[in-house]
Every structure is written in structure tokens, then in C-alpha cells.
Amino acid sequence: MRKIFLIPLAILMSCGSVQNNNSVQKSSEQLLKDVETLSSDAYEGRKTGTKGAEMARTYLTSRLKEIGLKPYPGKSSYEQDFEVKGRNGAEAIKGKNLIAYIPGKSDNVIVISAHYDHVGVIKNEIYNGADDNASGVAGLLQFAKYFTKNKPNNTLIFAIFDAEEMGLQGAKAFVANPPVALEKIKLNINMDMISHNDKGELYAVGTFKYPELKPFFITTNPNIKVLFGHDDPKLGREDWTNQSDQGAFNAKNIPFIYFGVEDHKDYHKATDEFQNINKTFFVDAANAIQEIIVNIDKQRDLQTIFKENLKMKKQ
């Protein structure tokens, strides 16, 4: 039986100013708008190599510019091109990641990631992928905006991956050709499906392998239940360690956290639409993840957190 542990929550009461409340409201409105836009029929399910995927990139590029993020130094654009080999002699499919960054007070790097692709049109039905994974991308954009206004200690790379649905191909291309030396990447924080859960439960995957991260999971939001689990190898198919883009980082022994919900009735179905996500849960989940990222970023030398763990893995 899988052991699930509730993460302790520090519930703090405050009387924030009207200005702060307005800021939070605008942030929530933008979060929902990003999901609604990316999961609209016009984007035709955002399948890698299609017009819908290109439209998604155009929208996301405009959002990155609006937020004020820059391409990584030495890069002329956000785009990172790669190819997915075709099967049975079929032509290779061209994929494109979007990579932006915010310089920190150190050159230690945290990669914050989410994939923007989905499965496209199947039997004339559009699979819009609102939860999977317009939600994760929208969360990433919110975090990016926060850190443009609150300078991070660690350098943050925001990676919006393509072709996750084809076997984590965008993430694999990133770690094969990263914009920074791999040894500088101290942590990957990945979001994939963070908007659809009827019980208020969000899983944080990765602390089985990296228990050093547990102290950072403190959030002021009493409405969200952040749970540890789905990362014990003994769980078989219920071990999510390599089931989203964090798997490409795990393969390089880069510590990771993956935030996501358990499968639901709309998972990989045409009904995964904006009107079917849990909007209040989604806003709470995104804000909780942001708080946890802020907690982690306060640690200026992430290497010291994982030093003994990584040493043991190399032996």
C-alpha cells in the first residue's frame, strides 16, 4: 500500500491591503484566461508539428514578452528546435521548446517547466487539454511574472516544452542541449495537470528520492492539500517519477519536484475542457506551488541541500 503523507501547512492570517488583493485577483484572472485561451478549439489540441501548436507558441511568445522575460543569453529567440523521429520510415516531426530566463543573485539554476503540447484531433474531436497541460503552462507564466517583480536568489529558467505526449521529447532535447551547463541546474520543478481535482488534492512527487526538499513545502493556503506520494519505485505504474518531463532531468540525476493531480474522468479525453477544470482549486494550487518555489529559492546554495544525497547516488 502506498504511504501518503499530508504536508504540514502553516496557516497564517493577514489583512492585506486592497492593492494587494487587487493584484491577486488580476493574477487569478490571467491564470484562468491563459488556460481558457490555450484550450480553446482554435488551437486544435496543440499537437506537436501542427498549426495549433504554432498558434500556441505565438500566444506564449507574446505572453513571455508581455511579462518581460528574455531569451537565454546568446540566444536570439525563445525557441529551441528539435526533431522527433518518425515511426516506420515516416518523416520526422519538428518540435519547438520555448526557453526564457530571469537572472538570479547566483548562477545556480532552477528550471521551472511545463509542456504546452497535447494530442490534437482524434476522430474529428478536438482534445483541448485544459488540465493537460494548459494548466501547468498558465501556472508557469504566473510564477514568471512574480519573479520579474521579486528578484530570485537562483537563476530561473522557464522551459515550456513541446512533445511531452510523444515521450518527453522536448525535455529530452533540452537536457541534451541545455542553454547552461547541466551541473549548474540544481533542481527541476515541473507542473503537469494542476487544475482538476474534486478533493482539493495536489501531489508533490520527488521527495521519496529527495527527502531534503520536505521542509520547503509550507503554504499559507488552507484550502489546498499538498500530498507526498506517487514516487516510490515499488508502486509500478503508480510511480510518476518518469511519467512527465521531470523524467528527463531525473535521468541526468538532477533533483526534481513534479506537481500534478491524479487521473480524472476527463484525462486524455475530449472533455478535458476549460469548463470542466476546478477553477477555485486551480487558483489555490498555483498559488501554493508559487509559495513553495519561493521557499526553495530562499536557499541560495541549493547544492548543499542535495550534497549527501547526490554523493550516495554517484557511488
C-alpha positions in Angstrom: 0.0 0.0 0.0 1.3 3.5 -0.9 2.0 5.7 2.0 0.7 9.2 1.6 1.7 12.0 4.0 -0.1 15.3 4.4 2.4 18.1 4.1 2.3 20.4 7.2 0.6 23.7 6.3 1.4 26.9 8.1 -1.9 28.8 8.1 -1.2 32.5 8.5 -3.9 35.2 8.8 -3.3 38.6 7.4 -5.2 41.7 6.3 -3.5 42.5 3.1 -4.1 45.9 1.5 -6.8 46.5 -1.1 -4.0 47.0 -3.6 -2.5 43.5 -2.8 -6.0 41.9 -3.1 -6.5 43.6 -6.5 -3.1 42.3 -7.6 -4.0 38.7 -6.5 -7.4 39.0 -8.3 -5.7 40.1 -11.5 -3.2 37.3 -11.3 -6.0 34.8 -10.9 -7.9 36.2 -13.8 -4.9 36.0 -16.0 -4.2 32.4 -14.9 -7.7 31.3 -15.9 -7.5 33.4 -19.1 -4.3 31.6 -20.2 -5.9 28.2 -19.7 -9.1 29.2 -21.5 -7.2 30.6 -24.5 -4.7 27.7 -24.9 -7.5 25.1 -24.5 -9.9 26.8 -27.0 -11.0 24.9 -30.1 -9.0 27.4 -32.3 -5.8 25.7 -31.1 -7.0 22.3 -32.2 -5.4 20.4 -29.3 -1.9 21.8 -29.7 -0.4 18.6 -31.2 3.3 18.8 -31.9 4.0 19.8 -35.5 0.6 21.2 -36.2 -0.9 24.6 -36.9 -2.5 24.5 -33.4 0.9 24.1 -31.8 2.3 27.0 -33.8 -0.6 29.2 -32.6 0.1 28.2 -29.0 3.7 29.2 -29.5 2.7 32.6 -30.9 0.4 33.2 -27.9 3.0 32.0 -25.4 5.8 34.1 -27.0 3.6 37.2 -26.7 2.9 36.4 -23.0 6.6 35.9 -22.3 7.4 39.3 -23.9 4.5 40.9 -22.0 5.8 39.6 -18.7 9.2 40.9 -19.5 11.2 37.6 -19.8 14.2 37.4 -22.1 15.7 34.6 -24.1 18.7 33.0 -22.5 22.0 35.0 -23.1 23.4 34.2 -26.5 20.0 33.1 -27.9 18.2 35.3 -30.5 14.7 33.9 -29.6 12.9 31.8 -27.1 12.7 28.8 -29.5 14.7 25.7 -29.2 14.2 23.5 -32.2 14.4 19.7 -32.2 13.1 16.7 -34.2 11.0 13.7 -33.2 11.9 10.7 -35.4 9.1 9.4 -37.4 8.0 5.8 -37.0 8.2 3.2 -39.7 10.0 5.5 -42.1 7.7 8.4 -41.6 9.0 11.9 -41.9 10.5 13.4 -38.7 8.3 15.9 -36.8 9.7 19.2 -35.8 9.2 20.3 -32.3 9.9 23.6 -30.6 10.5 24.4 -26.9 10.3 27.9 -25.6 13.0 28.9 -23.2 13.2 32.1 -21.1 15.0 33.1 -18.0 15.4 35.5 -15.1 18.9 36.1 -13.8 19.3 35.5 -10.1 21.8 36.6 -7.5 23.8 33.4 -8.2 24.4 31.3 -11.3 22.8 28.2 -9.7 19.8 27.3 -11.8 16.3 26.1 -11.1 14.4 25.0 -14.2 10.6 25.6 -13.9 8.8 23.6 -16.6 5.5 22.6 -18.1 4.6 21.2 -21.5 2.3 23.0 -23.9 1.5 20.2 -26.4 -1.5 17.9 -26.3 -2.8 15.1 -28.5 -4.7 17.2 -31.1 -7.7 16.0 -33.1 -8.8 12.4 -32.8 -11.8 11.0 -34.9 -12.9 14.6 -35.6 -13.0 15.5 -31.9 -10.7 18.2 -30.5 -8.8 17.2 -27.4 -8.3 20.6 -25.9 -6.1 19.6 -22.9 -7.2 22.2 -20.5 -5.8 20.4 -17.5 -3.3 18.5 -19.6 -1.4 20.8 -19.7 -2.6 24.3 -20.4 -2.9 24.5 -16.6 0.7 23.8 -16.0 1.8 26.4 -18.6 -0.5 29.0 -17.1 1.0 28.4 -13.7 4.5 28.8 -15.1 3.5 32.1 -16.6 2.2 33.3 -13.2 5.4 32.3 -11.5 7.4 34.1 -14.1 5.5 37.3 -13.6 6.0 37.1 -9.8 9.8 36.7 -10.2 10.1 39.6 -12.6 8.9 41.7 -9.7 10.7 39.8 -7.0 14.3 39.1 -8.0 15.2 35.4 -7.3 18.3 34.2 -5.5 18.8 31.5 -8.0 18.8 32.0 -11.8 15.4 30.7 -13.1 14.9 29.1 -16.5 11.3 28.9 -17.6 11.0 26.0 -20.0 7.8 25.4 -21.9 8.3 22.0 -23.5 6.9 20.6 -26.7 6.2 16.9 -27.5 5.8 15.6 -23.9 2.9 13.5 -25.3 5.4 11.8 -27.7 7.6 10.6 -24.9 9.1 13.7 -23.2 10.9 14.6 -26.4 11.1 18.3 -25.7 12.5 17.8 -22.2 15.0 15.2 -23.5 16.1 17.7 -26.2 16.6 20.4 -23.5 18.8 18.2 -21.3 20.7 17.0 -24.3 21.4 20.6 -25.4 20.8 22.9 -22.4 21.5 26.6 -22.5 23.6 26.3 -19.4 26.0 23.5 -18.2 23.9 20.7 -16.7 25.9 20.8 -13.5 24.6 24.3 -12.8 21.0 23.0 -12.9 20.3 22.2 -9.2 16.6 21.5 -9.4 13.7 20.9 -11.9 10.2 22.0 -10.8 7.6 20.6 -13.3 3.9 21.1 -13.5 1.6 18.8 -15.5 -2.1 18.8 -14.7 -2.7 21.1 -11.7 -6.3 22.2 -12.2 -8.7 19.3 -11.9 -9.3 17.6 -8.6 -12.6 17.4 -6.7 -11.0 16.7 -3.3 -8.6 19.7 -3.2 -5.6 17.3 -3.5 -2.3 18.2 -5.3 0.6 15.8 -5.3 4.2 16.7 -5.0 6.3 13.9 -6.5 10.0 13.6 -5.8 10.5 13.7 -2.1 10.9 9.9 -1.9 14.2 10.3 -3.7 15.0 13.7 -2.4 13.6 14.0 1.2 15.7 17.0 1.8 13.0 19.0 0.0 10.3 18.3 2.5 10.9 21.3 4.8 10.2 23.7 2.0 6.6 22.5 1.5 4.9 25.2 3.6 2.0 27.1 2.2 -0.4 29.6 3.8 -3.3 28.3 1.8 -5.7 26.3 4.0 -7.8 25.1 1.1 -5.2 23.0 -0.7 -4.0 19.6 0.4 -0.5 19.1 -0.9 0.4 15.4 -0.6 3.7 13.5 -0.9 3.4 10.3 -3.0 3.4 8.6 -6.3 7.2 8.4 -6.3 8.1 5.0 -4.7 9.6 2.7 -7.4 7.7 -0.2 -5.7 4.4 1.4 -7.0 5.0 0.3 -10.6 2.6 2.3 -12.9 1.6 4.5 -9.9 5.2 5.8 -9.6 5.1 9.0 -11.6 8.8 9.7 -11.3 9.4 9.4 -15.1 5.9 10.0 -16.4 6.2 13.6 -17.2 9.0 16.0 -18.3 10.8 15.7 -14.9 11.8 12.2 -16.1 14.4 13.7 -18.5 16.0 15.5 -15.6 15.8 12.5 -13.3 17.7 10.5 -16.0 20.6 13.0 -15.5 20.4 12.7 -11.7 19.1 16.3 -11.4 16.8 16.6 -8.4 13.1 17.3 -9.2 9.7 18.1 -7.9 6.6 17.2 -10.0 3.3 18.8 -9.2 0.1 17.2 -10.5 -3.2 15.6 -9.8 -4.4 12.1 -10.0 -6.1 10.9 -13.2 -9.7 12.1 -13.5 -12.7 11.3 -15.7 -11.6 13.8 -18.4 -8.0 12.7 -18.6 -6.9 12.3 -22.2 -10.5 12.8 -23.4 -12.2 15.4 -25.5 -14.0 16.5 -22.3 -10.7 18.0 -20.9 -12.0 21.4 -21.5 -11.9 24.8 -19.7 -15.4 24.5 -18.3 -14.5 21.2 -16.6 -11.5 22.2 -14.6 -11.9 23.1 -10.9 -11.2 26.8 -11.1 -11.0 27.6 -7.4 -8.8 24.6 -6.8 -6.6 25.6 -9.7 -6.0 29.1 -8.4 -5.3 27.7 -5.0 -2.9 25.1 -6.4 -1.0 27.6 -8.5 -0.6 29.9 -5.5 0.5 27.1 -3.3 3.2 25.9 -5.8 4.4 29.5 -6.1 4.8 29.8 -2.3 6.8 26.5 -2.3 9.1 27.8 -5.1 9.7 31.0 -3.2 10.6 28.9 -0.1 13.1 26.9 -2.1 14.6 29.9 -3.8 15.4 31.4 -0.4 18.0 28.7 -0.2 20.9 30.4 -2.0 23.1 27.3 -2.2 20.9 24.5 -3.4 23.9 22.3 -3.8 24.2 22.0 0.0 20.7 20.6 0.2 21.4 17.6 -2.1 25.1 17.2 -1.4 25.0 13.9 0.6 22.1 12.5 -1.5 23.9 13.1 -4.8 27.2 11.8 -3.4 25.5 8.5 -2.4 23.9 8.2 -5.9 27.3 8.5 -7.6 28.9 5.8 -5.5 
